[in-house]
Amino acid sequence: MKKQVEDWFFFAERDLKTAERIIDEEDPFTNIIAFHFQQAVEKYQKAYLIGNGIPLKKTHDLILLNNMIKEIKDLGINEDKLILIKQVYSETRYPGDIGLLPDGLPSVEQVKEFIEFAREVKEIISKELSPNPSEKT
């Protein structure tokens, strides 16, 4: 199980690092960044569930995953941000899904906030899992 947790953290880290790298480009593709930060949060959540012996469901739903986590322990992850990330993630993947975002793309400021939130989720979950799975990355 420890190896699986480390693997989920490894892939979450790659998503987070990708988002962090491309945010500083001259004209950052904020929809791609939104995809990667959502994936990072999802993978951290799944690492926590695996680390606690919970079988994974095939889902990208951060709220569902957080509810599964709360059945073990309420980690205090901001649910309003999870809801917003879920909406932005859906709306930034395909054309025509515009609704929440005026031009269909999150702003640089929004994705910077989301990247910071992904870091917070990583920290919260890292502290809960022992030994710390992020030490591998």
C-alpha positions as a printed Julia matrix, in Angstrom:
137×3 Matrix{Float64}:
   0.0    0.0     0.0
   2.87   2.4     0.78
   4.14   2.08   -2.79
   0.7    2.92   -4.19
   0.46   6.02   -1.99
   3.92   7.12   -3.14
   2.93   6.54   -6.76
  -0.2    8.69   -6.42
   1.87  11.43   -4.78
   4.49  11.17   -7.52
   1.89  11.74  -10.25
   0.18  14.5    -8.25
   3.53  16.24   -7.91
   4.09  16.06  -11.67
   0.73  17.73  -12.28
   1.42  20.41   -9.7
   4.93  21.08  -11.0
   3.63  21.3   -14.57
   1.07  23.9   -13.5
   3.75  25.84  -11.58
   6.1   25.86  -14.57
   3.66  26.99  -17.22
   2.01  29.7   -15.11
   5.12  31.85  -15.59
   5.06  31.7   -19.39
   4.36  34.9   -21.3
   0.83  33.88  -22.33
   0.02  30.99  -19.99
  -2.6   28.49  -21.08
  -4.75  28.88  -18.0
  -7.17  26.15  -19.07
  -4.29  23.65  -19.18
  -3.08  24.87  -15.81
  -6.62  24.42  -14.45
  -6.59  20.83  -15.68
  -3.28  20.07  -13.97
  -4.12  21.62  -10.61
  -7.43  19.76  -10.52
  -5.58  16.54  -11.29
  -3.05  17.23   -8.54
  -5.78  17.76   -5.92
  -7.61  14.63   -7.08
  -4.46  12.5    -6.9
  -3.56  13.77   -3.42
  -7.07  12.88   -2.28
  -6.78   9.41   -3.8
  -3.39   8.9    -2.14
  -5.02   9.63    1.21
  -7.84   7.18    0.55
  -5.45   4.42   -0.55
  -3.26   5.13    2.46
  -6.29   4.48    4.64
  -7.24   1.25    2.89
 -10.21   2.67    0.98
 -10.74   1.27   -2.54
 -10.81   3.96   -5.19
 -13.8    4.85   -7.29
 -13.26   5.92  -10.89
 -14.16   9.56  -10.49
 -12.79  13.06  -10.97
 -15.32  14.48   -8.51
 -13.34  16.29   -5.82
 -16.44  16.69   -3.64
 -17.18  12.96   -3.71
 -13.55  12.19   -2.88
 -13.58  14.71   -0.03
 -16.75  13.16    1.36
 -15.04   9.76    1.3
 -12.09  11.3     3.15
 -14.43  12.86    5.72
 -15.77   9.4     6.53
 -12.26   8.69    7.83
 -11.4   12.12    9.18
 -12.4   15.7     8.4
  -9.15  17.23    7.19
 -10.65  20.7     6.92
 -10.16  20.96    3.16
 -12.02  24.01    1.86
 -15.12  22.62    0.15
 -16.02  25.92   -1.52
 -12.7   25.81   -3.34
 -13.27  22.18   -4.3
 -16.63  23.13   -5.82
 -15.1   26.03   -7.74
 -12.22  23.86   -8.99
 -14.7   21.22  -10.12
 -16.65  23.83  -12.1
 -13.56  25.44  -13.61
 -12.11  22.02  -14.48
 -15.26  21.07  -16.38
 -15.66  24.38  -18.16
 -12.05  24.71  -19.31
 -11.71  21.36  -21.02
 -13.95  21.79  -24.06
 -15.3   24.69  -26.11
 -18.93  25.56  -25.55
 -18.87  24.8   -21.82
 -18.75  28.47  -20.95
 -20.88  29.47  -18.01
 -18.96  30.19  -14.84
 -16.09  31.88  -16.69
 -16.93  34.88  -18.9
 -14.55  33.99  -21.75
 -14.26  30.27  -20.98
 -10.81  30.59  -19.47
  -9.75  31.22  -15.88
  -7.61  34.27  -15.23
  -3.96  34.02  -14.27
  -4.92  35.25  -10.8
  -7.51  32.47  -10.45
  -5.12  29.71  -11.42
  -2.44  31.09   -9.09
  -4.98  30.83   -6.26
  -5.84  27.28   -7.31
  -2.2   26.26   -7.47
  -1.78  27.58   -3.93
  -4.84  25.58   -2.88
  -3.34  22.43   -4.44
  -0.2   23.05   -2.35
  -2.38  23.38    0.77
  -4.14  20.08    0.02
  -0.75  18.44   -0.49
   0.46  19.73    2.86
  -2.69  18.67    4.73
  -2.62  15.17    3.29
   1.16  14.79    3.64
   0.88  15.52    7.36
  -1.81  12.86    7.74
   0.07  10.09    5.96
   3.08   8.53    7.58
   5.76   8.27    6.49
   5.52  11.37    4.39
   4.92  10.24    0.77
   6.08  13.54   -0.71
   9.64  12.91    0.46
  10.06  10.64   -2.57
   9.48  13.5    -5.02
